[in-house]
Amino acid sequence: MAASGRIAAAHGTSIAALCCCRSCGKFRMIFWPRFHSPLKGVRKSFARQDCSDLLVRAHLRLGAPIIVVWGNLSTHSTAELREYVEGHDWLTAVRLPPAAWT
């Protein structure tokens, strides 16, 4: 475990997370780590597939439909991810307006 921690620290790690709340008041944090490859030309950030994997993991764990509220991250606004959301009836995505973060 210590060796993998050193490797991740040396090359970088990103974590995407969902804070989930059910109507009964239960909260849950679901996250998806991404360990960056030291190779040149390899993506060092989350891609559409990583986002969809996180959403599927959350849906399976919660066993309920999901409503996602997204900001203006470029990964969230891709046509591929928009099509993915539209293709799954258990998933609804709401985009915040650009000024919502200020």
Secondary structure, 3 states (H helix, E strand, C coil): CHHHHHHHHHHCEEEEEEEEECCCCCEEEEEEEEECCCCCCCCCCCCHHHHHHHHHHHHHHHCCCEEEEECCCHHHHCHHHHHHHHCCCCEEEEECCHHHHC
